[in-house]
Amino acid sequence: WPSIFSGLEIIANHTTLSHRDTGGSASLFDLLISLGSGHEAKLVLADVGAELDYYPGTMTLISGKVLQHSIGPWGKGERLVIA
């Protein structure tokens, strides 16, 4: 299907180590969508000292090339992310 995004990644039940994205442009945003059931994941933006709730149904736009970001262990439930 047509998309404005250059790539699509689906992550299921995995933590994501702290990183910056290598692709894309610093002036563009990445859409992250948290799905699943019963999890209490946190989106950590180390550069700005933020730890944000990343519950199922959460959508966020960040510049992944600029901001260092990670998802640590979330305890219970199933987690699926479309990035």
Buried (B, 14 or more C-beta within 10 A) or exposed (E): EEEEEEEEEEBEEEEBEEEBBEEBEEEBBBEBBBBBEEBEBBBBBBEEEEEBEBBBEBEBEBBBBBBBBBBBEBEEBEBBBEB
